[in-house]
Amino acid sequence: MRTFDPRTEKTCNPMVLGRFLRRGRACPALSWTFVADSARDETSPSPTAHRCSFRVSDSASSTVRKPPRWIWPAVAKQLPTRPSGRAFTLVEILVVVTIVAILAGVVVVNFVDSAGQRRVQAEAERLALAVELARGESVRRNEVWGLTVDDQEYGFVRHDAQGRWEEAAEPEFRFHRAEVTLRIEGRAGRSAPNGPQVAIFPNGETTPFTVLVSADAAGQDVAWNVTTDGIGRTLVRPAGEVAATADP
């Protein structure tokens, strides 16, 4: 067995040690072991270097292992190492960036479209609920109520004792400005200009009507119908499923 002291023997430099390591990888019969003292090497310029030596033997039962980097940094830094993995090329990076941009655009478009549809549906459901509440209030008070619909606004009025229409005072029945387009269709749309388009009677019946609630969402027209036959409850459905009520 040969012993090399890396501090005193010239033959034990990093290049020689590298050749021994390469031979050890090529020939399993050649192996080396590492011996180190606990005291620091005062002659070395590195503050972390320790006194150490390498033993190289021809024992077939020995195991080839790399020397710990923390014992002799000057040698470990110069030992031959396995090259790192291949880096990404510019073309590969550009392809990944393009795919991510396309997927992000699809997600944004779908999100905007879905948000617009939910907004229109929410306004339609709010109008239908308000009509049902006004029906109940008309029955409870034994008064005639009415629904007035403009392009982007709707509200409820009540018939007072003097026979005049006045705006309902309750917050849920006041005029509400919607961020959608409203259009009332059918017979209710041709009511007298000074009165509401839809009349709500104390017996719970109403003038049959259909209100088209629509808006532009991501370049696509989204529309919902709020409709009732005057007797049943007010329904909310996508436009096209409910035919507008009209005189023959």
PASEBA-1860 file (N, C-alpha, C; in nm, 3 decimals):
! residues 248
1> MRTFDPRT> 0.086/-0.120/0.000/0.000/0.000/0.000/0.089/0.124/0.000 ~ 0.052/0.223/-0.083/0.126/0.349/-0.091/0.046/0.458/-0.024 ~ 0.115/0.542/0.055/0.050/0.652/0.125/0.107/0.783/0.073 ~ 0.018/0.879/0.041/0.059/1.010/-0.010/0.013/1.117/0.087 ~ 0.105/1.204/0.122/0.071/1.320/0.205/0.056/1.440/0.113 ~ -0.063/1.499/0.098/-0.083/1.609/0.002/-0.012/1.736/0.041 ~ 0.036/1.748/0.166/0.105/1.870/0.207/0.255/1.864/0.177 ~ 0.314/1.742/0.177/0.459/1.732/0.166/0.506/1.663/0.039
9> EKTCNPMV> 0.427/1.570/-0.016/0.473/1.493/-0.130/0.426/1.557/-0.259 ~ 0.518/1.585/-0.348/0.487/1.652/-0.474/0.404/1.564/-0.566 ~ 0.418/1.433/-0.550/0.345/1.344/-0.641/0.196/1.344/-0.613 ~ 0.155/1.389/-0.495/0.012/1.389/-0.462/-0.046/1.527/-0.486 ~ -0.048/1.568/-0.611/-0.115/1.693/-0.648/-0.251/1.660/-0.706 ~ -0.334/1.758/-0.732/-0.469/1.729/-0.783/-0.472/1.649/-0.912 ~ -0.376/1.673/-1.002/-0.376/1.599/-1.127/-0.346/1.451/-1.104 ~ -0.247/1.424/-1.015/-0.214/1.284/-0.985/-0.332/1.216/-0.917
17> LGRFLRRG> -0.393/1.287/-0.821/-0.509/1.230/-0.753/-0.623/1.204/-0.852 ~ -0.640/1.294/-0.948/-0.744/1.274/-1.048/-0.718/1.150/-1.131 ~ -0.591/1.125/-1.165/-0.560/1.004/-1.242/-0.590/0.878/-1.161 ~ -0.559/0.883/-1.031/-0.591/0.768/-0.947/-0.742/0.745/-0.941 ~ -0.817/0.854/-0.932/-0.963/0.838/-0.926/-1.017/0.783/-1.056 ~ -0.964/0.831/-1.169/-1.012/0.780/-1.297/-0.977/0.633/-1.313 ~ -0.857/0.596/-1.269/-0.820/0.454/-1.274/-0.911/0.371/-1.184 ~ -0.947/0.430/-1.070/-1.034/0.357/-0.979/-1.171/0.333/-1.038
25> RACPALSW> -1.221/0.428/-1.117/-1.351/0.407/-1.180/-1.342/0.305/-1.293 ~ -1.227/0.303/-1.359/-1.212/0.210/-1.472/-1.180/0.069/-1.425 ~ -1.108/0.057/-1.313/-1.064/-0.074/-1.266/-1.113/-0.095/-1.123 ~ -1.207/-0.181/-1.099/-1.258/-0.202/-0.964/-1.154/-0.253/-0.867 ~ -1.044/-0.314/-0.917/-0.943/-0.367/-0.827/-0.861/-0.258/-0.762 ~ -0.859/-0.137/-0.817/-0.782/-0.027/-0.761/-0.874/0.063/-0.680 ~ -0.841/0.087/-0.554/-0.925/0.170/-0.468/-0.837/0.260/-0.383 ~ -0.901/0.355/-0.316/-0.828/0.446/-0.229/-0.913/0.475/-0.106
33> TFVADSAR> -0.847/0.510/-0.001/-0.914/0.551/0.123/-0.857/0.683/0.167 ~ -0.926/0.749/0.260/-0.890/0.884/0.302/-0.868/0.884/0.453 ~ -0.758/0.946/0.497/-0.725/0.957/0.639/-0.700/1.103/0.669 ~ -0.759/1.155/0.777/-0.743/1.296/0.811/-0.725/1.311/0.961 ~ -0.643/1.410/1.000/-0.628/1.445/1.141/-0.735/1.545/1.180 ~ -0.761/1.554/1.310/-0.860/1.651/1.357/-0.802/1.791/1.365 ~ -0.669/1.805/1.366/-0.608/1.938/1.377/-0.609/2.007/1.242 ~ -0.617/2.140/1.245/-0.618/2.216/1.121/-0.476/2.228/1.069
41> DETSPSPT> -0.463/2.235/0.937/-0.333/2.248/0.873/-0.291/2.394/0.877 ~ -0.191/2.426/0.961/-0.147/2.565/0.977/-0.070/2.616/0.857 ~ -0.012/2.524/0.777/0.068/2.566/0.662/-0.016/2.596/0.540 ~ -0.143/2.558/0.542/-0.228/2.579/0.425/-0.291/2.717/0.429 ~ -0.300/2.785/0.314/-0.366/2.917/0.313/-0.516/2.908/0.335 ~ -0.576/2.791/0.319/-0.720/2.778/0.336/-0.753/2.763/0.484 ~ -0.845/2.842/0.540/-0.878/2.832/0.682/-0.953/2.705/0.717 ~ -1.002/2.632/0.617/-1.079/2.510/0.644/-1.001/2.384/0.613
49> AHRCSFRV> -0.874/2.395/0.570/-0.795/2.277/0.533/-0.747/2.204/0.658 ~ -0.738/2.071/0.651/-0.691/1.986/0.760/-0.580/1.896/0.706 ~ -0.498/1.848/0.800/-0.393/1.755/0.758/-0.460/1.626/0.712 ~ -0.413/1.577/0.598/-0.478/1.459/0.544/-0.382/1.383/0.455 ~ -0.415/1.259/0.423/-0.335/1.177/0.333/-0.428/1.081/0.260 ~ -0.382/1.031/0.146/-0.458/0.936/0.065/-0.380/0.806/0.058 ~ -0.450/0.697/0.073/-0.389/0.565/0.061/-0.450/0.495/-0.060 ~ -0.365/0.448/-0.149/-0.411/0.379/-0.270/-0.366/0.234/-0.261
57> SDSASSTV> -0.457/0.141/-0.277/-0.425/-0.001/-0.266/-0.487/-0.075/-0.384 ~ -0.446/-0.201/-0.400/-0.495/-0.286/-0.509/-0.593/-0.391/-0.458 ~ -0.659/-0.365/-0.346/-0.751/-0.463/-0.289/-0.880/-0.467/-0.371 ~ -0.923/-0.584/-0.411/-1.045/-0.597/-0.493/-1.170/-0.572/-0.411 ~ -1.157/-0.582/-0.277/-1.275/-0.562/-0.193/-1.296/-0.417/-0.153 ~ -1.203/-0.330/-0.193/-1.217/-0.189/-0.156/-1.329/-0.124/-0.237 ~ -1.381/-0.017/-0.184/-1.489/0.058/-0.250/-1.439/0.196/-0.288 ~ -1.462/0.235/-0.411/-1.419/0.366/-0.460/-1.521/0.469/-0.417
65> RKPPRWIW> -1.477/0.571/-0.342/-1.565/0.679/-0.299/-1.493/0.812/-0.320 ~ -1.568/0.915/-0.347/-1.509/1.047/-0.364/-1.466/1.104/-0.229 ~ -1.356/1.180/-0.223/-1.313/1.241/-0.096/-1.411/1.349/-0.053 ~ -1.434/1.361/0.078/-1.525/1.466/0.126/-1.471/1.604/0.090 ~ -1.557/1.690/0.038/-1.514/1.823/-0.004/-1.478/1.911/0.116 ~ -1.532/1.882/0.234/-1.509/1.971/0.347/-1.375/1.949/0.414 ~ -1.299/1.844/0.375/-1.172/1.817/0.441/-1.056/1.886/0.372 ~ -1.054/1.887/0.241/-0.945/1.954/0.169/-1.004/2.029/0.052
73> PAVAKQLP> -1.053/2.151/0.070/-1.121/2.224/-0.038/-1.032/2.250/-0.158 ~ -0.904/2.273/-0.137/-0.815/2.306/-0.249/-0.805/2.190/-0.347 ~ -0.803/2.066/-0.295/-0.794/1.949/-0.383/-0.931/1.913/-0.439 ~ -1.031/1.918/-0.354/-1.165/1.880/-0.399/-1.216/1.970/-0.509 ~ -1.175/2.097/-0.507/-1.222/2.190/-0.609/-1.167/2.154/-0.746 ~ -1.048/2.094/-0.751/-0.985/2.065/-0.879/-1.005/1.922/-0.925 ~ -1.078/1.842/-0.847/-1.101/1.704/-0.889/-1.195/1.701/-1.008 ~ -1.176/1.605/-1.098/-1.267/1.595/-1.213/-1.407/1.556/-1.167
81> TRPSGRAF> -1.505/1.627/-1.211/-1.644/1.602/-1.175/-1.725/1.572/-1.300 ~ -1.841/1.512/-1.278/-1.930/1.481/-1.389/-1.992/1.609/-1.444 ~ -1.991/1.630/-1.571/-2.049/1.753/-1.626/-2.198/1.763/-1.597 ~ -2.244/1.886/-1.574/-2.386/1.909/-1.543/-2.472/1.883/-1.666 ~ -2.606/1.878/-1.642/-2.699/1.851/-1.751/-2.700/1.962/-1.855 ~ -2.745/1.928/-1.975/-2.749/2.025/-2.084/-2.850/2.133/-2.055 ~ -2.813/2.258/-2.079/-2.902/2.372/-2.055/-3.006/2.382/-2.166 ~ -3.114/2.457/-2.137/-3.218/2.478/-2.237/-3.168/2.574/-2.346
89> TLVEILVV> -3.205/2.546/-2.468/-3.169/2.635/-2.578/-3.269/2.749/-2.588 ~ -3.233/2.852/-2.663/-3.321/2.967/-2.680/-3.452/2.927/-2.749 ~ -3.443/2.836/-2.844/-3.564/2.792/-2.915/-3.660/2.722/-2.819 ~ -3.607/2.637/-2.732/-3.692/2.568/-2.635/-3.760/2.665/-2.540 ~ -3.685/2.765/-2.495/-3.743/2.866/-2.405/-3.853/2.944/-2.475 ~ -3.830/2.982/-2.602/-3.932/3.057/-2.676/-4.058/2.973/-2.698 ~ -4.041/2.844/-2.723/-4.157/2.756/-2.741/-4.240/2.749/-2.614 ~ -4.172/2.735/-2.499/-4.243/2.728/-2.371/-4.316/2.859/-2.343
97> VTIVAILA> -4.249/2.973/-2.368/-4.312/3.103/-2.344/-4.434/3.121/-2.433 ~ -4.425/3.079/-2.559/-4.539/3.091/-2.651/-4.657/3.007/-2.605 ~ -4.631/2.884/-2.561/-4.739/2.798/-2.514/-4.806/2.858/-2.391 ~ -4.725/2.910/-2.298/-4.782/2.971/-2.177/-4.867/3.092/-2.212 ~ -4.820/3.174/-2.308/-4.897/3.293/-2.348/-5.031/3.254/-2.411 ~ -5.031/3.150/-2.495/-5.156/3.106/-2.558/-5.254/3.055/-2.453 ~ -5.206/2.973/-2.360/-5.294/2.921/-2.256/-5.348/3.032/-2.168 ~ -5.264/3.132/-2.136/-5.311/3.244/-2.054/-5.419/3.323/-2.126
105> GVVVVNFV> -5.403/3.343/-2.258/-5.505/3.415/-2.334/-5.638/3.342/-2.335 ~ -5.633/3.210/-2.351/-5.758/3.132/-2.350/-5.828/3.142/-2.215 ~ -5.750/3.134/-2.107/-5.809/3.142/-1.973/-5.873/3.278/-1.950 ~ -5.806/3.386/-1.993/-5.861/3.521/-1.973/-5.991/3.539/-2.051 ~ -5.995/3.493/-2.177/-6.117/3.507/-2.257/-6.232/3.431/-2.194 ~ -6.206/3.308/-2.150/-6.313/3.229/-2.088/-6.360/3.292/-1.958 ~ -6.266/3.351/-1.882/-6.304/3.414/-1.756/-6.392/3.536/-1.781 ~ -6.354/3.620/-1.879/-6.434/3.739/-1.909/-6.572/3.700/-1.959
113> DSAGQRRV> -6.578/3.598/-2.046/-6.707/3.553/-2.099/-6.795/3.499/-1.988 ~ -6.739/3.418/-1.899/-6.817/3.363/-1.789/-6.863/3.471/-1.693 ~ -6.777/3.570/-1.666/-6.816/3.679/-1.576/-6.930/3.760/-1.635 ~ -6.928/3.786/-1.766/-7.037/3.860/-1.830/-7.168/3.785/-1.824 ~ -7.165/3.654/-1.846/-7.288/3.574/-1.840/-7.345/3.574/-1.699 ~ -7.258/3.560/-1.598/-7.307/3.562/-1.460/-7.367/3.697/-1.424 ~ -7.310/3.805/-1.476/-7.363/3.938/-1.445/-7.503/3.955/-1.502 ~ -7.524/3.914/-1.626/-7.657/3.926/-1.688/-7.758/3.837/-1.616
121> QAEAERLA> -7.718/3.714/-1.585/-7.809/3.624/-1.515/-7.845/3.678/-1.377 ~ -7.748/3.736/-1.307/-7.775/3.791/-1.173/-7.876/3.906/-1.180 ~ -7.864/3.993/-1.281/-7.960/4.103/-1.295/-8.100/4.050/-1.326 ~ -8.109/3.948/-1.409/-8.239/3.890/-1.441/-8.303/3.827/-1.317 ~ -8.224/3.756/-1.239/-8.278/3.694/-1.118/-8.319/3.799/-1.016 ~ -8.247/3.909/-1.010/-8.284/4.017/-0.918/-8.419/4.078/-0.956 ~ -8.440/4.100/-1.085/-8.567/4.155/-1.131/-8.683/4.060/-1.102 ~ -8.664/3.931/-1.128/-8.771/3.833/-1.102/-8.805/3.828/-0.953
129> LAVELARG> -8.705/3.832/-0.868/-8.731/3.830/-0.724/-8.806/3.956/-0.680 ~ -8.769/4.071/-0.736/-8.837/4.195/-0.701/-8.984/4.190/-0.742 ~ -9.014/4.132/-0.857/-9.153/4.121/-0.902/-9.233/4.035/-0.805 ~ -9.176/3.923/-0.761/-9.246/3.836/-0.667/-9.268/3.906/-0.533 ~ -9.170/3.983/-0.487/-9.188/4.058/-0.362/-9.297/4.163/-0.376 ~ -9.300/4.231/-0.491/-9.404/4.332/-0.514/-9.543/4.268/-0.520 ~ -9.552/4.149/-0.575/-9.680/4.077/-0.575/-9.730/4.055/-0.432 ~ -9.640/4.005/-0.349/-9.679/3.980/-0.211/-9.718/4.108/-0.137
137> ESVRRNEV> -9.645/4.216/-0.163/-9.676/4.344/-0.098/-9.811/4.398/-0.146 ~ -9.843/4.381/-0.274/-9.971/4.427/-0.327/-10.087/4.351/-0.262 ~ -10.071/4.221/-0.244/-10.176/4.142/-0.179/-10.190/4.182/-0.033 ~ -10.076/4.200/0.035/-10.082/4.232/0.178/-10.148/4.368/0.203 ~ -10.119/4.466/0.119/-10.173/4.601/0.138/-10.307/4.622/0.066 ~ -10.345/4.527/-0.017/-10.466/4.540/-0.098/-10.458/4.666/-0.186 ~ -10.343/4.679/-0.253/-10.318/4.794/-0.340/-10.276/4.746/-0.479 ~ -10.297/4.831/-0.576/-10.250/4.803/-0.712/-10.108/4.859/-0.725
145> WGLTVDDQ> -10.018/4.773/-0.767/-9.879/4.814/-0.787/-9.848/4.804/-0.935 ~ -9.732/4.860/-0.972/-9.691/4.853/-1.112/-9.540/4.845/-1.126 ~ -9.496/4.791/-1.238/-9.353/4.779/-1.271/-9.322/4.868/-1.390 ~ -9.225/4.955/-1.375/-9.181/5.043/-1.483/-9.041/5.002/-1.527 ~ -9.022/4.984/-1.658/-8.894/4.938/-1.712/-8.846/5.037/-1.816 ~ -8.723/5.088/-1.799/-8.657/5.171/-1.900/-8.542/5.092/-1.961 ~ -8.458/5.162/-2.037/-8.348/5.092/-2.105/-8.251/5.026/-2.008 ~ -8.214/5.096/-1.900/-8.120/5.041/-1.804/-8.167/5.062/-1.660
153> EYGFVRHD> -8.296/5.075/-1.641/-8.348/5.103/-1.508/-8.488/5.045/-1.494 ~ -8.519/5.000/-1.375/-8.654/4.953/-1.347/-8.687/4.982/-1.200 ~ -8.815/4.993/-1.171/-8.860/5.019/-1.035/-9.009/4.996/-1.024 ~ -9.061/5.011/-0.903/-9.202/4.982/-0.876/-9.273/5.107/-0.826 ~ -9.398/5.118/-0.865/-9.484/5.228/-0.822/-9.612/5.169/-0.763 ~ -9.678/5.248/-0.682/-9.803/5.203/-0.619/-9.913/5.306/-0.646 ~ -10.035/5.258/-0.652/-10.152/5.343/-0.678/-10.204/5.394/-0.544 ~ -10.195/5.527/-0.521/-10.237/5.581/-0.391/-10.388/5.603/-0.386
161> AQGRWEEA> -10.435/5.657/-0.276/-10.580/5.676/-0.256/-10.638/5.779/-0.351 ~ -10.557/5.872/-0.400/-10.604/5.973/-0.494/-10.601/5.924/-0.639 ~ -10.563/5.800/-0.660/-10.560/5.746/-0.795/-10.436/5.785/-0.873 ~ -10.329/5.824/-0.803/-10.205/5.862/-0.871/-10.098/5.756/-0.844 ~ -10.006/5.747/-0.939/-9.895/5.654/-0.923/-9.781/5.726/-0.850 ~ -9.732/5.663/-0.746/-9.618/5.718/-0.672/-9.513/5.608/-0.652 ~ -9.390/5.651/-0.646/-9.280/5.554/-0.632/-9.286/5.487/-0.496 ~ -9.262/5.357/-0.495/-9.261/5.282/-0.370/-9.144/5.329/-0.283
169> AEPEFRFH> -9.170/5.341/-0.153/-9.070/5.395/-0.061/-8.971/5.290/-0.012 ~ -9.007/5.164/-0.016/-8.919/5.060/0.037/-8.793/5.047/-0.050 ~ -8.676/5.026/0.013/-8.550/5.019/-0.065/-8.550/4.911/-0.172 ~ -8.611/4.797/-0.144/-8.609/4.688/-0.243/-8.697/4.715/-0.363 ~ -8.783/4.818/-0.355/-8.873/4.848/-0.466/-8.838/4.979/-0.537 ~ -8.736/5.046/-0.490/-8.697/5.171/-0.555/-8.633/5.143/-0.691 ~ -8.622/5.248/-0.771/-8.566/5.232/-0.905/-8.419/5.190/-0.895 ~ -8.387/5.087/-0.969/-8.253/5.028/-0.969/-8.192/5.041/-1.108
177> RAEVTLRI> -8.073/5.099/-1.112/-8.002/5.112/-1.240/-7.914/4.990/-1.261 ~ -7.942/4.916/-1.367/-7.870/4.793/-1.395/-7.763/4.818/-1.501 ~ -7.654/4.741/-1.494/-7.546/4.750/-1.591/-7.574/4.660/-1.711 ~ -7.699/4.651/-1.749/-7.740/4.570/-1.863/-7.846/4.648/-1.940 ~ -7.887/4.593/-2.054/-7.993/4.653/-2.135/-8.124/4.581/-2.106 ~ -8.230/4.660/-2.080/-8.361/4.604/-2.049/-8.459/4.640/-2.160 ~ -8.538/4.545/-2.202/-8.641/4.571/-2.301/-8.763/4.486/-2.269 ~ -8.875/4.553/-2.247/-8.998/4.481/-2.216/-9.072/4.453/-2.346
185> EGRAGRSA> -9.122/4.333/-2.359/-9.184/4.289/-2.483/-9.327/4.244/-2.458 ~ -9.402/4.232/-2.564/-9.538/4.183/-2.555/-9.637/4.293/-2.525 ~ -9.754/4.255/-2.475/-9.862/4.349/-2.450/-9.825/4.452/-2.345 ~ -9.742/4.414/-2.246/-9.705/4.508/-2.141/-9.624/4.624/-2.196 ~ -9.551/4.604/-2.303/-9.469/4.710/-2.358/-9.548/4.819/-2.426 ~ -9.678/4.799/-2.446/-9.760/4.899/-2.513/-9.861/4.964/-2.418 ~ -9.827/4.968/-2.288/-9.916/5.031/-2.190/-9.913/5.182/-2.206 ~ -10.000/5.250/-2.132/-10.007/5.396/-2.139/-9.874/5.456/-2.096
193> PNGPQVAI> -9.828/5.563/-2.163/-9.697/5.620/-2.131/-9.688/5.680/-1.992 ~ -9.797/5.722/-1.932/-9.794/5.783/-1.800/-9.802/5.681/-1.687 ~ -9.825/5.558/-1.717/-9.838/5.455/-1.615/-9.731/5.348/-1.632 ~ -9.726/5.255/-1.539/-9.628/5.145/-1.549/-9.664/5.048/-1.661 ~ -9.563/4.982/-1.715/-9.589/4.884/-1.821/-9.656/4.758/-1.769 ~ -9.628/4.723/-1.644/-9.683/4.600/-1.586/-9.766/4.638/-1.463 ~ -9.891/4.593/-1.459/-9.978/4.615/-1.343/-9.978/4.492/-1.254 ~ -9.971/4.514/-1.123/-9.973/4.406/-1.024/-10.097/4.427/-0.937
201> FPNGETTP> -10.188/4.331/-0.939/-10.318/4.347/-0.875/-10.319/4.283/-0.736 ~ -10.413/4.328/-0.650/-10.419/4.274/-0.513/-10.452/4.126/-0.506 ~ -10.506/4.068/-0.610/-10.534/3.923/-0.609/-10.412/3.840/-0.647 ~ -10.297/3.904/-0.671/-10.174/3.832/-0.703/-10.146/3.817/-0.850 ~ -10.240/3.857/-0.934/-10.217/3.846/-1.078/-10.143/3.970/-1.129 ~ -10.079/3.953/-1.245/-10.007/4.063/-1.309/-10.039/4.067/-1.457 ~ -9.999/4.175/-1.520/-10.005/4.180/-1.666/-9.900/4.084/-1.721 ~ -9.935/3.993/-1.812/-9.831/3.905/-1.870/-9.721/3.988/-1.936
209> FTVLVSAD> -9.598/3.952/-1.910/-9.487/4.030/-1.967/-9.365/3.942/-1.983 ~ -9.273/3.992/-2.065/-9.139/3.933/-2.082/-9.040/4.048/-2.091 ~ -8.943/4.049/-2.003/-8.837/4.149/-2.004/-8.709/4.081/-2.052 ~ -8.651/4.135/-2.158/-8.525/4.082/-2.211/-8.410/4.156/-2.144 ~ -8.327/4.083/-2.071/-8.210/4.138/-2.004/-8.087/4.093/-2.083 ~ -8.013/4.187/-2.140/-7.901/4.151/-2.228/-7.782/4.242/-2.203 ~ -7.666/4.194/-2.248/-7.542/4.272/-2.238/-7.440/4.208/-2.330 ~ -7.337/4.284/-2.364/-7.228/4.235/-2.448/-7.117/4.184/-2.357
217> AAGQDVAW> -7.083/4.057/-2.369/-6.978/3.995/-2.288/-6.872/3.938/-2.379 ~ -6.753/4.003/-2.380/-6.640/3.956/-2.461/-6.678/3.942/-2.608 ~ -6.753/4.041/-2.660/-6.793/4.039/-2.800/-6.910/3.949/-2.831 ~ -6.970/3.888/-2.731/-7.083/3.798/-2.752/-7.205/3.852/-2.678 ~ -7.319/3.853/-2.745/-7.443/3.903/-2.685/-7.502/3.796/-2.594 ~ -7.514/3.829/-2.465/-7.571/3.737/-2.366/-7.706/3.792/-2.324 ~ -7.810/3.710/-2.326/-7.946/3.757/-2.295/-8.021/3.652/-2.214 ~ -8.101/3.703/-2.119/-8.189/3.620/-2.038/-8.329/3.681/-2.040
225> NVTTDGIG> -8.428/3.597/-2.027/-8.568/3.641/-2.024/-8.624/3.632/-1.883 ~ -8.693/3.737/-1.841/-8.772/3.736/-1.717/-8.917/3.742/-1.760 ~ -8.993/3.638/-1.736/-9.127/3.628/-1.794/-9.227/3.568/-1.696 ~ -9.352/3.600/-1.717/-9.463/3.541/-1.643/-9.588/3.547/-1.729 ~ -9.677/3.452/-1.708/-9.804/3.451/-1.782/-9.912/3.532/-1.710 ~ -9.876/3.596/-1.601/-9.972/3.677/-1.526/-10.033/3.607/-1.408 ~ -10.026/3.474/-1.405/-10.084/3.397/-1.294/-9.976/3.321/-1.218 ~ -9.891/3.253/-1.292/-9.784/3.177/-1.228/-9.670/3.268/-1.182
233> RTLVRPAG> -9.571/3.204/-1.122/-9.458/3.281/-1.071/-9.370/3.329/-1.185 ~ -9.287/3.427/-1.154/-9.197/3.485/-1.254/-9.078/3.393/-1.275 ~ -9.045/3.365/-1.402/-8.939/3.272/-1.437/-8.821/3.345/-1.499 ~ -8.703/3.285/-1.483/-8.580/3.337/-1.544/-8.521/3.225/-1.628 ~ -8.507/3.251/-1.759/-8.454/3.150/-1.850/-8.366/3.216/-1.955 ~ -8.274/3.141/-2.014/-8.193/3.198/-2.122/-8.281/3.242/-2.239 ~ -8.243/3.348/-2.304/-8.322/3.400/-2.417/-8.333/3.294/-2.525 ~ -8.452/3.279/-2.582/-8.477/3.178/-2.683/-8.557/3.063/-2.631
241> EVAATADP> -8.550/3.036/-2.500/-8.629/2.927/-2.443/-8.772/2.969/-2.415 ~ -8.793/3.101/-2.395/-8.927/3.151/-2.366/-8.966/3.247/-2.475 ~ -9.077/3.224/-2.540/-9.122/3.312/-2.646/-9.183/3.437/-2.586 ~ -9.160/3.552/-2.650/-9.215/3.677/-2.603/-9.366/3.676/-2.619 ~ -9.433/3.735/-2.519/-9.579/3.742/-2.525/-9.620/3.859/-2.613 ~ -9.700/3.834/-2.713/-9.741/3.940/-2.805/-9.882/3.913/-2.853 ~ -9.950/4.021/-2.889/-10.084/4.007/-2.943/-10.076/3.951/-3.084 ~ -10.172/3.872/-3.127/-10.172/3.821/-3.265/-10.199/3.934/-3.363
END
